Amino acid sequence: MTSKTVSGSCLCGAVTLTVPTEGHIEACHCGMCRQWGGGPLLALMPTGKPEVSGADNVSAYSSSEWAERAFCNSCGTHLYYRMKEHNNYAIPAGLFKDTGGFSMKEQIFIDKKPAYYDFANDTPKLTQKEVFEKFGVS
């Protein structure tokens, strides 16, 4: 997929995110993502900062020293995970209706993935240590 802009919204439509992307999907298997959403986070990795329409309906929760997770105040839809220092975003792929060209490119926290599921996608698989090294998190 070449770079394009896609838009997605929460369940109630109060918040819309518009992001530039190459369509790269990342699966995060960490315990926080699984607790947050009931399973691994399948996230679109934007190539820039999201444009947020309806920002007054967004709340952010500081889930760790290095990241926050945002949701819609009205319907509770998960909107994004953001690394505070690097301002990198991961946006749940389910927000987007136009998924043409999306493809899973990487799985992270593979050493935290429970044994009860596996993905068939042949992707690079990073451990927690490798993810922290990649982003300079200690």
Phi and psi in radians as a Rosetta constraint file:
Dihedral C 1 N 2 CA 2 C 2 CIRCULARHARMONIC -1.461 0.35
Dihedral N 2 CA 2 C 2 N 3 CIRCULARHARMONIC 2.911 0.35
Dihedral C 2 N 3 CA 3 C 3 CIRCULARHARMONIC -1.126 0.35
Dihedral N 3 CA 3 C 3 N 4 CIRCULARHARMONIC 2.329 0.35
Dihedral C 3 N 4 CA 4 C 4 CIRCULARHARMONIC -2.598 0.35
Dihedral N 4 CA 4 C 4 N 5 CIRCULARHARMONIC 3.018 0.35
Dihedral C 4 N 5 CA 5 C 5 CIRCULARHARMONIC -1.898 0.35
Dihedral N 5 CA 5 C 5 N 6 CIRCULARHARMONIC 2.307 0.35
Dihedral C 5 N 6 CA 6 C 6 CIRCULARHARMONIC -2.213 0.35
Dihedral N 6 CA 6 C 6 N 7 CIRCULARHARMONIC 2.677 0.35
Dihedral C 6 N 7 CA 7 C 7 CIRCULARHARMONIC -2.160 0.35
Dihedral N 7 CA 7 C 7 N 8 CIRCULARHARMONIC 2.528 0.35
Dihedral C 7 N 8 CA 8 C 8 CIRCULARHARMONIC -2.538 0.35
Dihedral N 8 CA 8 C 8 N 9 CIRCULARHARMONIC 2.791 0.35
Dihedral C 8 N 9 CA 9 C 9 CIRCULARHARMONIC -2.421 0.35
Dihedral N 9 CA 9 C 9 N 10 CIRCULARHARMONIC 2.905 0.35
Dihedral C 9 N 10 CA 10 C 10 CIRCULARHARMONIC -1.299 0.35
Dihedral N 10 CA 10 C 10 N 11 CIRCULARHARMONIC 3.047 0.35
Dihedral C 10 N 11 CA 11 C 11 CIRCULARHARMONIC -1.030 0.35
Dihedral N 11 CA 11 C 11 N 12 CIRCULARHARMONIC -0.710 0.35
Dihedral C 11 N 12 CA 12 C 12 CIRCULARHARMONIC -1.533 0.35
Dihedral N 12 CA 12 C 12 N 13 CIRCULARHARMONIC -0.181 0.35
Dihedral C 12 N 13 CA 13 C 13 CIRCULARHARMONIC 1.464 0.35
Dihedral N 13 CA 13 C 13 N 14 CIRCULARHARMONIC 0.083 0.35
Dihedral C 13 N 14 CA 14 C 14 CIRCULARHARMONIC -1.239 0.35
Dihedral N 14 CA 14 C 14 N 15 CIRCULARHARMONIC -0.458 0.35
Dihedral C 14 N 15 CA 15 C 15 CIRCULARHARMONIC -2.205 0.35
Dihedral N 15 CA 15 C 15 N 16 CIRCULARHARMONIC 2.309 0.35
Dihedral C 15 N 16 CA 16 C 16 CIRCULARHARMONIC -2.168 0.35
Dihedral N 16 CA 16 C 16 N 17 CIRCULARHARMONIC 2.348 0.35
Dihedral C 16 N 17 CA 17 C 17 CIRCULARHARMONIC -1.939 0.35
Dihedral N 17 CA 17 C 17 N 18 CIRCULARHARMONIC 2.280 0.35
Dihedral C 17 N 18 CA 18 C 18 CIRCULARHARMONIC -2.078 0.35
Dihedral N 18 CA 18 C 18 N 19 CIRCULARHARMONIC 2.174 0.35
Dihedral C 18 N 19 CA 19 C 19 CIRCULARHARMONIC -2.383 0.35
Dihedral N 19 CA 19 C 19 N 20 CIRCULARHARMONIC 2.542 0.35
Dihedral C 19 N 20 CA 20 C 20 CIRCULARHARMONIC -1.412 0.35
Dihedral N 20 CA 20 C 20 N 21 CIRCULARHARMONIC 2.451 0.35
Dihedral C 20 N 21 CA 21 C 21 CIRCULARHARMONIC -2.731 0.35
Dihedral N 21 CA 21 C 21 N 22 CIRCULARHARMONIC 2.764 0.35
Dihedral C 21 N 22 CA 22 C 22 CIRCULARHARMONIC -1.809 0.35
Dihedral N 22 CA 22 C 22 N 23 CIRCULARHARMONIC 0.088 0.35
Dihedral C 22 N 23 CA 23 C 23 CIRCULARHARMONIC 1.478 0.35
Dihedral N 23 CA 23 C 23 N 24 CIRCULARHARMONIC 0.297 0.35
Dihedral C 23 N 24 CA 24 C 24 CIRCULARHARMONIC -1.374 0.35
Dihedral N 24 CA 24 C 24 N 25 CIRCULARHARMONIC 2.172 0.35
Dihedral C 24 N 25 CA 25 C 25 CIRCULARHARMONIC -1.842 0.35
Dihedral N 25 CA 25 C 25 N 26 CIRCULARHARMONIC 2.396 0.35
Dihedral C 25 N 26 CA 26 C 26 CIRCULARHARMONIC -2.115 0.35
Dihedral N 26 CA 26 C 26 N 27 CIRCULARHARMONIC 2.439 0.35
Dihedral C 26 N 27 CA 27 C 27 CIRCULARHARMONIC -1.849 0.35
Dihedral N 27 CA 27 C 27 N 28 CIRCULARHARMONIC 2.171 0.35
Dihedral C 27 N 28 CA 28 C 28 CIRCULARHARMONIC -1.886 0.35
Dihedral N 28 CA 28 C 28 N 29 CIRCULARHARMONIC 2.207 0.35
Dihedral C 28 N 29 CA 29 C 29 CIRCULARHARMONIC -1.829 0.35
Dihedral N 29 CA 29 C 29 N 30 CIRCULARHARMONIC 0.194 0.35
Dihedral C 29 N 30 CA 30 C 30 CIRCULARHARMONIC -1.144 0.35
Dihedral N 30 CA 30 C 30 N 31 CIRCULARHARMONIC 2.771 0.35
Dihedral C 30 N 31 CA 31 C 31 CIRCULARHARMONIC -1.075 0.35
Dihedral N 31 CA 31 C 31 N 32 CIRCULARHARMONIC -0.647 0.35
Dihedral C 31 N 32 CA 32 C 32 CIRCULARHARMONIC -1.166 0.35
Dihedral N 32 CA 32 C 32 N 33 CIRCULARHARMONIC -0.754 0.35
Dihedral C 32 N 33 CA 33 C 33 CIRCULARHARMONIC -1.112 0.35
Dihedral N 33 CA 33 C 33 N 34 CIRCULARHARMONIC -0.718 0.35
Dihedral C 33 N 34 CA 34 C 34 CIRCULARHARMONIC -1.174 0.35
Dihedral N 34 CA 34 C 34 N 35 CIRCULARHARMONIC -0.654 0.35
Dihedral C 34 N 35 CA 35 C 35 CIRCULARHARMONIC -1.227 0.35
Dihedral N 35 CA 35 C 35 N 36 CIRCULARHARMONIC -0.682 0.35
Dihedral C 35 N 36 CA 36 C 36 CIRCULARHARMONIC -1.082 0.35
Dihedral N 36 CA 36 C 36 N 37 CIRCULARHARMONIC -0.770 0.35
Dihedral C 36 N 37 CA 37 C 37 CIRCULARHARMONIC -2.093 0.35
Dihedral N 37 CA 37 C 37 N 38 CIRCULARHARMONIC 0.059 0.35
Dihedral C 37 N 38 CA 38 C 38 CIRCULARHARMONIC 1.446 0.35
Dihedral N 38 CA 38 C 38 N 39 CIRCULARHARMONIC 0.073 0.35
Dihedral C 38 N 39 CA 39 C 39 CIRCULARHARMONIC -3.062 0.35
Dihedral N 39 CA 39 C 39 N 40 CIRCULARHARMONIC -3.054 0.35
Dihedral C 39 N 40 CA 40 C 40 CIRCULARHARMONIC -1.112 0.35
Dihedral N 40 CA 40 C 40 N 41 CIRCULARHARMONIC 2.594 0.35
Dihedral C 40 N 41 CA 41 C 41 CIRCULARHARMONIC -1.444 0.35
Dihedral N 41 CA 41 C 41 N 42 CIRCULARHARMONIC 2.083 0.35
Dihedral C 41 N 42 CA 42 C 42 CIRCULARHARMONIC -1.749 0.35
Dihedral N 42 CA 42 C 42 N 43 CIRCULARHARMONIC 1.857 0.35
Dihedral C 42 N 43 CA 43 C 43 CIRCULARHARMONIC -2.128 0.35
Dihedral N 43 CA 43 C 43 N 44 CIRCULARHARMONIC 2.414 0.35
Dihedral C 43 N 44 CA 44 C 44 CIRCULARHARMONIC -1.354 0.35
Dihedral N 44 CA 44 C 44 N 45 CIRCULARHARMONIC 2.304 0.35
Dihedral C 44 N 45 CA 45 C 45 CIRCULARHARMONIC -1.758 0.35
Dihedral N 45 CA 45 C 45 N 46 CIRCULARHARMONIC 1.812 0.35
Dihedral C 45 N 46 CA 46 C 46 CIRCULARHARMONIC -1.271 0.35
Dihedral N 46 CA 46 C 46 N 47 CIRCULARHARMONIC 2.751 0.35
Dihedral C 46 N 47 CA 47 C 47 CIRCULARHARMONIC -1.641 0.35
Dihedral N 47 CA 47 C 47 N 48 CIRCULARHARMONIC 0.074 0.35
Dihedral C 47 N 48 CA 48 C 48 CIRCULARHARMONIC -2.803 0.35
Dihedral N 48 CA 48 C 48 N 49 CIRCULARHARMONIC 3.129 0.35
Dihedral C 48 N 49 CA 49 C 49 CIRCULARHARMONIC -1.233 0.35
Dihedral N 49 CA 49 C 49 N 50 CIRCULARHARMONIC 2.388 0.35
Dihedral C 49 N 50 CA 50 C 50 CIRCULARHARMONIC -1.178 0.35
Dihedral N 50 CA 50 C 50 N 51 CIRCULARHARMONIC 2.533 0.35
Dihedral C 50 N 51 CA 51 C 51 CIRCULARHARMONIC -1.605 0.35
Dihedral N 51 CA 51 C 51 N 52 CIRCULARHARMONIC 2.203 0.35
Dihedral C 51 N 52 CA 52 C 52 CIRCULARHARMONIC -1.943 0.35
Dihedral N 52 CA 52 C 52 N 53 CIRCULARHARMONIC 2.116 0.35
Dihedral C 52 N 53 CA 53 C 53 CIRCULARHARMONIC -1.798 0.35
Dihedral N 53 CA 53 C 53 N 54 CIRCULARHARMONIC 2.248 0.35
Dihedral C 53 N 54 CA 54 C 54 CIRCULARHARMONIC 1.556 0.35
Dihedral N 54 CA 54 C 54 N 55 CIRCULARHARMONIC 0.518 0.35
Dihedral C 54 N 55 CA 55 C 55 CIRCULARHARMONIC -1.009 0.35
Dihedral N 55 CA 55 C 55 N 56 CIRCULARHARMONIC -0.432 0.35
Dihedral C 55 N 56 CA 56 C 56 CIRCULARHARMONIC -1.198 0.35
Dihedral N 56 CA 56 C 56 N 57 CIRCULARHARMONIC -0.191 0.35
Dihedral C 56 N 57 CA 57 C 57 CIRCULARHARMONIC -1.753 0.35
Dihedral N 57 CA 57 C 57 N 58 CIRCULARHARMONIC 0.187 0.35
Dihedral C 57 N 58 CA 58 C 58 CIRCULARHARMONIC -1.875 0.35
Dihedral N 58 CA 58 C 58 N 59 CIRCULARHARMONIC 2.296 0.35
Dihedral C 58 N 59 CA 59 C 59 CIRCULARHARMONIC -2.076 0.35
Dihedral N 59 CA 59 C 59 N 60 CIRCULARHARMONIC 2.545 0.35
Dihedral C 59 N 60 CA 60 C 60 CIRCULARHARMONIC -2.096 0.35
Dihedral N 60 CA 60 C 60 N 61 CIRCULARHARMONIC 2.430 0.35
Dihedral C 60 N 61 CA 61 C 61 CIRCULARHARMONIC -1.995 0.35
Dihedral N 61 CA 61 C 61 N 62 CIRCULARHARMONIC 2.185 0.35
Dihedral C 61 N 62 CA 62 C 62 CIRCULARHARMONIC -1.357 0.35
Dihedral N 62 CA 62 C 62 N 63 CIRCULARHARMONIC 1.711 0.35
Dihedral C 62 N 63 CA 63 C 63 CIRCULARHARMONIC -1.487 0.35
Dihedral N 63 CA 63 C 63 N 64 CIRCULARHARMONIC -0.217 0.35
Dihedral C 63 N 64 CA 64 C 64 CIRCULARHARMONIC -2.819 0.35
Dihedral N 64 CA 64 C 64 N 65 CIRCULARHARMONIC 3.106 0.35
Dihedral C 64 N 65 CA 65 C 65 CIRCULARHARMONIC -1.128 0.35
Dihedral N 65 CA 65 C 65 N 66 CIRCULARHARMONIC -0.457 0.35
Dihedral C 65 N 66 CA 66 C 66 CIRCULARHARMONIC -1.903 0.35
Dihedral N 66 CA 66 C 66 N 67 CIRCULARHARMONIC -0.122 0.35
Dihedral C 66 N 67 CA 67 C 67 CIRCULARHARMONIC -2.531 0.35
Dihedral N 67 CA 67 C 67 N 68 CIRCULARHARMONIC 2.789 0.35
Dihedral C 67 N 68 CA 68 C 68 CIRCULARHARMONIC -2.326 0.35
Dihedral N 68 CA 68 C 68 N 69 CIRCULARHARMONIC 2.747 0.35
Dihedral C 68 N 69 CA 69 C 69 CIRCULARHARMONIC -2.190 0.35
Dihedral N 69 CA 69 C 69 N 70 CIRCULARHARMONIC 2.331 0.35
Dihedral C 69 N 70 CA 70 C 70 CIRCULARHARMONIC -1.988 0.35
Dihedral N 70 CA 70 C 70 N 71 CIRCULARHARMONIC 2.666 0.35
Dihedral C 70 N 71 CA 71 C 71 CIRCULARHARMONIC -2.570 0.35
Dihedral N 71 CA 71 C 71 N 72 CIRCULARHARMONIC 2.824 0.35
Dihedral C 71 N 72 CA 72 C 72 CIRCULARHARMONIC -1.364 0.35
Dihedral N 72 CA 72 C 72 N 73 CIRCULARHARMONIC 2.275 0.35
Dihedral C 72 N 73 CA 73 C 73 CIRCULARHARMONIC -1.139 0.35
Dihedral N 73 CA 73 C 73 N 74 CIRCULARHARMONIC -0.449 0.35
Dihedral C 73 N 74 CA 74 C 74 CIRCULARHARMONIC -1.498 0.35
Dihedral N 74 CA 74 C 74 N 75 CIRCULARHARMONIC -0.883 0.35
Dihedral C 74 N 75 CA 75 C 75 CIRCULARHARMONIC -1.950 0.35
Dihedral N 75 CA 75 C 75 N 76 CIRCULARHARMONIC -0.159 0.35
Dihedral C 75 N 76 CA 76 C 76 CIRCULARHARMONIC 1.468 0.35
Dihedral N 76 CA 76 C 76 N 77 CIRCULARHARMONIC 0.014 0.35
Dihedral C 76 N 77 CA 77 C 77 CIRCULARHARMONIC -0.996 0.35
Dihedral N 77 CA 77 C 77 N 78 CIRCULARHARMONIC 2.375 0.35
Dihedral C 77 N 78 CA 78 C 78 CIRCULARHARMONIC -1.245 0.35
Dihedral N 78 CA 78 C 78 N 79 CIRCULARHARMONIC 2.254 0.35
Dihedral C 78 N 79 CA 79 C 79 CIRCULARHARMONIC -1.866 0.35
Dihedral N 79 CA 79 C 79 N 80 CIRCULARHARMONIC -0.718 0.35
Dihedral C 79 N 80 CA 80 C 80 CIRCULARHARMONIC -2.955 0.35
Dihedral N 80 CA 80 C 80 N 81 CIRCULARHARMONIC 2.806 0.35
Dihedral C 80 N 81 CA 81 C 81 CIRCULARHARMONIC -1.976 0.35
Dihedral N 81 CA 81 C 81 N 82 CIRCULARHARMONIC 2.333 0.35
Dihedral C 81 N 82 CA 82 C 82 CIRCULARHARMONIC -2.328 0.35
Dihedral N 82 CA 82 C 82 N 83 CIRCULARHARMONIC 2.237 0.35
Dihedral C 82 N 83 CA 83 C 83 CIRCULARHARMONIC -1.381 0.35
Dihedral N 83 CA 83 C 83 N 84 CIRCULARHARMONIC 2.101 0.35
Dihedral C 83 N 84 CA 84 C 84 CIRCULARHARMONIC -1.055 0.35
Dihedral N 84 CA 84 C 84 N 85 CIRCULARHARMONIC -0.869 0.35
Dihedral C 84 N 85 CA 85 C 85 CIRCULARHARMONIC -1.205 0.35
Dihedral N 85 CA 85 C 85 N 86 CIRCULARHARMONIC -0.756 0.35
Dihedral C 85 N 86 CA 86 C 86 CIRCULARHARMONIC -1.646 0.35
Dihedral N 86 CA 86 C 86 N 87 CIRCULARHARMONIC -0.198 0.35
Dihedral C 86 N 87 CA 87 C 87 CIRCULARHARMONIC 1.018 0.35
Dihedral N 87 CA 87 C 87 N 88 CIRCULARHARMONIC 0.568 0.35
Dihedral C 87 N 88 CA 88 C 88 CIRCULARHARMONIC -1.478 0.35
Dihedral N 88 CA 88 C 88 N 89 CIRCULARHARMONIC 2.425 0.35
Dihedral C 88 N 89 CA 89 C 89 CIRCULARHARMONIC -1.987 0.35
Dihedral N 89 CA 89 C 89 N 90 CIRCULARHARMONIC 2.601 0.35
Dihedral C 89 N 90 CA 90 C 90 CIRCULARHARMONIC -2.279 0.35
Dihedral N 90 CA 90 C 90 N 91 CIRCULARHARMONIC 2.141 0.35
Dihedral C 90 N 91 CA 91 C 91 CIRCULARHARMONIC -2.047 0.35
Dihedral N 91 CA 91 C 91 N 92 CIRCULARHARMONIC 2.200 0.35
Dihedral C 91 N 92 CA 92 C 92 CIRCULARHARMONIC -0.874 0.35
Dihedral N 92 CA 92 C 92 N 93 CIRCULARHARMONIC 2.186 0.35
Dihedral C 92 N 93 CA 93 C 93 CIRCULARHARMONIC -1.071 0.35
Dihedral N 93 CA 93 C 93 N 94 CIRCULARHARMONIC -0.469 0.35
Dihedral C 93 N 94 CA 94 C 94 CIRCULARHARMONIC -1.156 0.35
Dihedral N 94 CA 94 C 94 N 95 CIRCULARHARMONIC -0.221 0.35
Dihedral C 94 N 95 CA 95 C 95 CIRCULARHARMONIC -1.240 0.35
Dihedral N 95 CA 95 C 95 N 96 CIRCULARHARMONIC -0.358 0.35
Dihedral C 95 N 96 CA 96 C 96 CIRCULARHARMONIC -1.788 0.35
Dihedral N 96 CA 96 C 96 N 97 CIRCULARHARMONIC 2.287 0.35
Dihedral C 96 N 97 CA 97 C 97 CIRCULARHARMONIC -1.471 0.35
Dihedral N 97 CA 97 C 97 N 98 CIRCULARHARMONIC -0.625 0.35
Dihedral C 97 N 98 CA 98 C 98 CIRCULARHARMONIC -1.535 0.35
Dihedral N 98 CA 98 C 98 N 99 CIRCULARHARMONIC 1.557 0.35
Dihedral C 98 N 99 CA 99 C 99 CIRCULARHARMONIC -1.828 0.35
Dihedral N 99 CA 99 C 99 N 100 CIRCULARHARMONIC 0.185 0.35
Dihedral C 99 N 100 CA 100 C 100 CIRCULARHARMONIC -1.024 0.35
Dihedral N 100 CA 100 C 100 N 101 CIRCULARHARMONIC 2.163 0.35
Dihedral C 100 N 101 CA 101 C 101 CIRCULARHARMONIC 1.625 0.35
Dihedral N 101 CA 101 C 101 N 102 CIRCULARHARMONIC -0.122 0.35
Dihedral C 101 N 102 CA 102 C 102 CIRCULARHARMONIC -1.252 0.35
Dihedral N 102 CA 102 C 102 N 103 CIRCULARHARMONIC 2.470 0.35
Dihedral C 102 N 103 CA 103 C 103 CIRCULARHARMONIC -2.634 0.35
Dihedral N 103 CA 103 C 103 N 104 CIRCULARHARMONIC 2.528 0.35
Dihedral C 103 N 104 CA 104 C 104 CIRCULARHARMONIC -1.269 0.35
Dihedral N 104 CA 104 C 104 N 105 CIRCULARHARMONIC 2.175 0.35
Dihedral C 104 N 105 CA 105 C 105 CIRCULARHARMONIC -1.935 0.35
Dihedral N 105 CA 105 C 105 N 106 CIRCULARHARMONIC -0.357 0.35
Dihedral C 105 N 106 CA 106 C 106 CIRCULARHARMONIC -2.819 0.35
Dihedral N 106 CA 106 C 106 N 107 CIRCULARHARMONIC 2.629 0.35
Dihedral C 106 N 107 CA 107 C 107 CIRCULARHARMONIC -2.128 0.35
Dihedral N 107 CA 107 C 107 N 108 CIRCULARHARMONIC 2.342 0.35
Dihedral C 107 N 108 CA 108 C 108 CIRCULARHARMONIC -2.108 0.35
Dihedral N 108 CA 108 C 108 N 109 CIRCULARHARMONIC 2.798 0.35
Dihedral C 108 N 109 CA 109 C 109 CIRCULARHARMONIC 0.992 0.35
Dihedral N 109 CA 109 C 109 N 110 CIRCULARHARMONIC 0.694 0.35
Dihedral C 109 N 110 CA 110 C 110 CIRCULARHARMONIC -1.083 0.35
Dihedral N 110 CA 110 C 110 N 111 CIRCULARHARMONIC -0.480 0.35
Dihedral C 110 N 111 CA 111 C 111 CIRCULARHARMONIC -1.329 0.35
Dihedral N 111 CA 111 C 111 N 112 CIRCULARHARMONIC -0.105 0.35
Dihedral C 111 N 112 CA 112 C 112 CIRCULARHARMONIC -1.825 0.35
Dihedral N 112 CA 112 C 112 N 113 CIRCULARHARMONIC -0.061 0.35
Dihedral C 112 N 113 CA 113 C 113 CIRCULARHARMONIC -1.200 0.35
Dihedral N 113 CA 113 C 113 N 114 CIRCULARHARMONIC 2.250 0.35
Dihedral C 113 N 114 CA 114 C 114 CIRCULARHARMONIC -1.214 0.35
Dihedral N 114 CA 114 C 114 N 115 CIRCULARHARMONIC 2.788 0.35
Dihedral C 114 N 115 CA 115 C 115 CIRCULARHARMONIC -1.317 0.35
Dihedral N 115 CA 115 C 115 N 116 CIRCULARHARMONIC -0.187 0.35
Dihedral C 115 N 116 CA 116 C 116 CIRCULARHARMONIC -1.384 0.35
Dihedral N 116 CA 116 C 116 N 117 CIRCULARHARMONIC -0.013 0.35
Dihedral C 116 N 117 CA 117 C 117 CIRCULARHARMONIC -2.589 0.35
Dihedral N 117 CA 117 C 117 N 118 CIRCULARHARMONIC 2.767 0.35
Dihedral C 117 N 118 CA 118 C 118 CIRCULARHARMONIC -2.573 0.35
Dihedral N 118 CA 118 C 118 N 119 CIRCULARHARMONIC 2.606 0.35
Dihedral C 118 N 119 CA 119 C 119 CIRCULARHARMONIC -1.771 0.35
Dihedral N 119 CA 119 C 119 N 120 CIRCULARHARMONIC 2.499 0.35
Dihedral C 119 N 120 CA 120 C 120 CIRCULARHARMONIC -1.398 0.35
Dihedral N 120 CA 120 C 120 N 121 CIRCULARHARMONIC -0.300 0.35
Dihedral C 120 N 121 CA 121 C 121 CIRCULARHARMONIC -1.026 0.35
Dihedral N 121 CA 121 C 121 N 122 CIRCULARHARMONIC 2.333 0.35
Dihedral C 121 N 122 CA 122 C 122 CIRCULARHARMONIC -1.583 0.35
Dihedral N 122 CA 122 C 122 N 123 CIRCULARHARMONIC 1.656 0.35
Dihedral C 122 N 123 CA 123 C 123 CIRCULARHARMONIC -2.234 0.35
Dihedral N 123 CA 123 C 123 N 124 CIRCULARHARMONIC 2.824 0.35
Dihedral C 123 N 124 CA 124 C 124 CIRCULARHARMONIC -1.052 0.35
Dihedral N 124 CA 124 C 124 N 125 CIRCULARHARMONIC 2.514 0.35
Dihedral C 124 N 125 CA 125 C 125 CIRCULARHARMONIC -2.221 0.35
Dihedral N 125 CA 125 C 125 N 126 CIRCULARHARMONIC 1.971 0.35
Dihedral C 125 N 126 CA 126 C 126 CIRCULARHARMONIC -1.770 0.35
Dihedral N 126 CA 126 C 126 N 127 CIRCULARHARMONIC 2.427 0.35
Dihedral C 126 N 127 CA 127 C 127 CIRCULARHARMONIC -1.393 0.35
Dihedral N 127 CA 127 C 127 N 128 CIRCULARHARMONIC 2.981 0.35
Dihedral C 127 N 128 CA 128 C 128 CIRCULARHARMONIC -0.975 0.35
Dihedral N 128 CA 128 C 128 N 129 CIRCULARHARMONIC -0.804 0.35
Dihedral C 128 N 129 CA 129 C 129 CIRCULARHARMONIC -1.038 0.35
Dihedral N 129 CA 129 C 129 N 130 CIRCULARHARMONIC -0.762 0.35
Dihedral C 129 N 130 CA 130 C 130 CIRCULARHARMONIC -1.163 0.35
Dihedral N 130 CA 130 C 130 N 131 CIRCULARHARMONIC -0.654 0.35
Dihedral C 130 N 131 CA 131 C 131 CIRCULARHARMONIC -1.143 0.35
Dihedral N 131 CA 131 C 131 N 132 CIRCULARHARMONIC -0.824 0.35
Dihedral C 131 N 132 CA 132 C 132 CIRCULARHARMONIC -1.073 0.35
Dihedral N 132 CA 132 C 132 N 133 CIRCULARHARMONIC -0.682 0.35
Dihedral C 132 N 133 CA 133 C 133 CIRCULARHARMONIC -1.142 0.35
Dihedral N 133 CA 133 C 133 N 134 CIRCULARHARMONIC -0.724 0.35
Dihedral C 133 N 134 CA 134 C 134 CIRCULARHARMONIC -1.027 0.35
Dihedral N 134 CA 134 C 134 N 135 CIRCULARHARMONIC -0.679 0.35
Dihedral C 134 N 135 CA 135 C 135 CIRCULARHARMONIC -1.826 0.35
Dihedral N 135 CA 135 C 135 N 136 CIRCULARHARMONIC 0.081 0.35
Dihedral C 135 N 136 CA 136 C 136 CIRCULARHARMONIC 1.174 0.35
Dihedral N 136 CA 136 C 136 N 137 CIRCULARHARMONIC 0.575 0.35
Dihedral C 136 N 137 CA 137 C 137 CIRCULARHARMONIC -1.680 0.35
Dihedral N 137 CA 137 C 137 N 138 CIRCULARHARMONIC 2.351 0.35
